[in-house]
Amino acid sequence: MSLSLRSKHQTWGSDRIHVDLVALYGSSAPSVRTLQRWYRQERYSEPKMRHNEPCIGKSRAAHNIWQVDAKEQLILQDNQVACYLTFTDEFSGIWLGSVAFGYHRINQVPVGEVLQGIIRMFERWGKAGSFRVDNGEPLGNPKMNATSALALWLIAMDVDMIWNKPHSPTQNAKVERMQGTSLRWVEVHKCAALSDLQERLESEASIQRSQLVVKRLNNQTRLQAFPEVETSRRLYDINTFDVQRVYTFLAAKKYVRKISANGVVTFYGQKFNLGLKNKGITVEIKLNTASVSWEFYDNQTLLSSKPAIHLSEENIRNLTVFTPISAPKLNNI
């Protein structure tokens, strides 16, 4: 009966079907969890991805969380397009700084340039404990089906990532307000060139934190009210880069992909051949940290284990995790 109900009502979930089964069979009706298992075995339902991101609440100290957001689609006096990435300390509300780029949107900026901008902020203020960001590139992934190369680099540097829910700007409220302030104060329309925009961003950020008196802070500047922003910091040192942090992070996730008609799955820039016998099915993918390999499961049955070549330390350091891996060339005979 449970399979019949699922076939008849294809848009119903296990919890809804369970209601009808209880009405028919009372306490002997199968549980919701049992129904989910049956429907998965019969391929009436697909597995779901599990993200298991770190649960981090509001910031409790300076540099605990930086809110990061982009201001885009700007036009300078020389008609050059521009955008900039703003960093705000969540605890103090201090505008740490912004980095300007000569592109219309932040997802058009080469990821290496964005990384250099982040490193400049780390060298000035020390590392953040966490970044709170939206789901757009380059720090997020709009489809939420992978972790961006830049985010993996930050995780290796012991910077946790907090991705806000889609279309929820209030979760990044301080940097969102800062974007409005920065746009008004910098007067982008008066910037002659990209270098001028960068100078104005740095100047206005300095005024916001060290000259502007805030009434609710007992008529102090923000740096006077929060001096630890300048003194309490996690020093940036590239030698603290630890790829094992990335593996631990990814191992808590469960990815879902559908195998193509050719028996192939493309995942993190790498193509995996799982065989024609598995074509068309949806598999769950998990990372085995001991062997650094992706394991492909169907109904908890291991189909295959493939080396996660793209997750090498070199690729994570160089932001080339998603660069497609070419097949090895055969030597001429």
Buried (B, 14 or more C-beta within 10 A) or exposed (E): EBEEBBEEEEEBBBEEBBEBBEEEEEEEBBEBEEBBBBBBEEEBBEBEBEEEEEEBEEBEBBBBBBBBBBBBEBEBEEEBBBBBBBBBBBBBBBBBBBBBBBBBBBBBBEBBEBBEBBBEBBEEBBBBBBBBBBBBBBBBBEEEEBBBBBBBBBBBBEBBBBBBEEEEEEBBEBBBBBBEBBBEBBEBEEBEBBEBBBBBBBEBBBEBBEEBEBEEBEEEBBBBBBEEBBEEBBEBEEEEBBBEBBBEBBBEBBBBBEBBEEBBBEBBBBBBBBEEEBBEBBBBBBBBBEEBBBBBBBBEEEBBEBBBBBBBBEBBBBBBBBEEEEEEEEEEE
